Amino acid sequence: MTTQIQNLQRMPWNQPSLGEEEIAEVVDTLRSGWLTHGPKATRFESAVRDELGVQDAFAVSSCTAALHLALLAAGIGAGDEVITPSLTFCAAANVLRQVGVRPVFVDVEPATYNLCPEQTAAAITAATKAIVVMHYGGHPCDLIAFRDLADRYGLVLIEDAAHALLARRDGLRAGSVGDLATFSFYANKVITTGEGGMLVGRPSLIERARLLGRHGIDAPVWQRRRSADYEVTVPGLKYVMSDLAAAVGLRQWSKLAAFTARRAEIAAAYTRALSGLPGLATPRVLPGVEHGWFLYSVFIDPEHAPLTRDQVADRLHTEHLIATSQHFRPVHTLQVYAGSADRPLPVTETAAVRQLSLPCYPAMTDQQAERVITAVHELWGRRN
Ligand SMILES: Cc1ncc(COP(=O)(O)O)c(C=O)c1O
């Protein structure tokens, strides 16, 4: 075992794929003398807008910034209730709290771990202003059901599409159905700008978000002739994406389809090899879905598997030098949200102890995917 380990390279859970193209584009930006939000950010916005078929796009400093601007632009604030899953990253709940909103956590569906439309409908009250859905791991939520629900009750629909850049359900692109949608280009996402995000959606809302995201100044710096030639009409924030980040984003964007296809290949290899292991559920892809494959999630049922999720993670790490991750620690279990769940969240809480994210990213080789498969089989006591 020791000699075997000595010959193994540690395998990260995730790794960005960056090439000479990104480096050249950044150098070009540095040489251009224009570093902040400018021509490259604008090109990046156009590329996203055209590809997703959305009406407008605003490149920002993170998905969290996009979520914050989405709430401000839609006029969501103190006294409002917003329905959102707890099985997600804390960003949406944090910005809700920042604008004085009480997040109402609703459970997810066991098939996809996305927010459940029926339970969402049951949680709507006179104070509900919006629904923030999240496309778990890259599998879109039921976009048609949530659009209908939002229209029926006059609610704002916001898609946190941080995981779902090239995903589709029932012919609809994730990020194109909400009044607003947000994407993340954080370092571990399907494409990255290091830190970065994109807010897309209805033009009137994006226009408001642009204003709020550049200090409330009524004209972007790079369109102004004189530096004092502006007015501040609202107390804004500074959330724009720099052209340095956009330079990376533009080149990453042109690789998105290839990256997603490679992720899908690795996911298919995992599902072929791991389906049928006792107590291990591979991710379900519902009919009519094109998965974005940000995550490859398995769910380990301790009653039927030889090991618990934590034991699998520990042994992959120590015996096979394979890193994994977990998505997510439910938001309502985080210290600052303690006691904030006012309804049972059984699927969320079960997922929290069973879910494990295996390495799945374009920089992985077939041999590395095979190494993960072999390691999992070994832990289940199977020989290949
Ligand atoms: C579902 C979800 N939303 C939002 C975010 C926040 O993204 P960012 O780091 O770009 O602000 C993340 C980050 O991992 C996420 O997983």
The ligand as a Gaussian input file, in Angstrom:
#p B3LYP/6-31G(d) Opt

LIG

0 1
 C      -25.040000      27.903000      -5.896000
 C      -24.026000      28.996000      -5.691000
 N      -24.431000      30.261000      -5.718000
 C      -23.571000      31.277000      -5.558000
 C      -22.236000      31.045000      -5.335000
 C      -21.315000      32.202000      -5.107000
 O      -20.480000      32.420000      -6.203000
 P      -19.323000      33.513000      -6.149000
 O      -18.182000      32.908000      -5.413000
 O      -19.014000      33.774000      -7.604000
 O      -19.880000      34.710000      -5.476000
 C      -21.758000      29.741000      -5.317000
 C      -20.328000      29.488000      -5.092000
 O      -19.810000      28.446000      -4.989000
 C      -22.680000      28.682000      -5.490000
 O      -22.286000      27.392000      -5.448000

